C-alpha cells in the first residue's frame, strides 16, 4: 500500500493561518529554535512537504541544508507576511541550474 504524506506549514501565525483553508496542517512558531524542532517532529510524522516562511528559514540554514539531502520531507520556502527575502526563489534557481546545467529562469 502506498504511503500517504501530509503537508504542513511552519511560520508566524499571521502568515500561515490562511493555509488551513486549503487543508494544510499549520504550525505557528515564535522562534527559530521552535521552527527547527517542529521541522524535526514533522519529518518523523510522515510529512512529505513542509512549507516554511523565509524569515525563519534564514535563521536555520543548517537544518534546511540537512533536509535537502533527505528524500522526504521537501522543504519549500515561502515569503512571510513581512515580505519576500528572495531566499525561496534563489533555492528554486539553484535547483534548476543543478538539474539542467544552466539557469533558465
Secondary structure, DSSP 8 states (H G I E B T S, - for coil): -----EEEEEE-HHHHGGGGGGT-EEEE-SSHHHHHHHHHHHHHTTEEEEEEEHHHHTT-HHHHHHHHTSSS-EEEEE-BTTB--SHHHHHHHHHHHHHHSS---
